[in-house]
Amino acid sequence: MVTILPVGQSTLTRFYSLHTFVLPLLTAVFMLMHFPKKSA
């Protein structure tokens, strides 16, 4: 699902920065949800 849009450099940079921050965050949440901690 890749969409190519004529966006400005500033918008692309902001989207890239947000994506690189949100992706690891979602990954961490996914890990915590599907792999519960065995130790308290």
C-alpha positions in Angstrom: 0.0 0.0 0.0 2.3 2.7 -1.3 0.9 6.0 -2.4 3.0 8.6 -4.3 1.9 12.1 -3.6 3.4 15.4 -4.8 4.3 16.7 -1.4 6.9 19.3 -0.3 10.3 18.4 1.1 9.3 19.8 4.6 6.1 17.7 4.6 8.1 14.6 3.5 10.7 15.2 6.2 8.1 15.7 8.9 6.3 12.5 7.8 9.5 10.6 7.8 10.5 11.8 11.3 7.1 11.0 12.6 7.1 7.5 11.0 10.5 6.6 12.4 9.2 7.6 15.8 5.7 5.9 15.6 6.9 2.6 14.0 9.1 1.5 16.9 6.5 2.7 19.4 3.8 0.6 17.7 6.3 -2.3 17.6 6.9 -2.0 21.3 3.1 -1.9 22.0 2.6 -4.9 19.8 5.3 -6.8 21.6 3.9 -6.0 25.0 0.3 -7.0 23.9 1.2 -10.3 22.3 4.1 -11.3 24.5 3.1 -10.6 28.1 6.0 -10.3 30.6 6.6 -13.5 32.5 8.4 -11.7 35.3 6.6 -9.1 37.4 
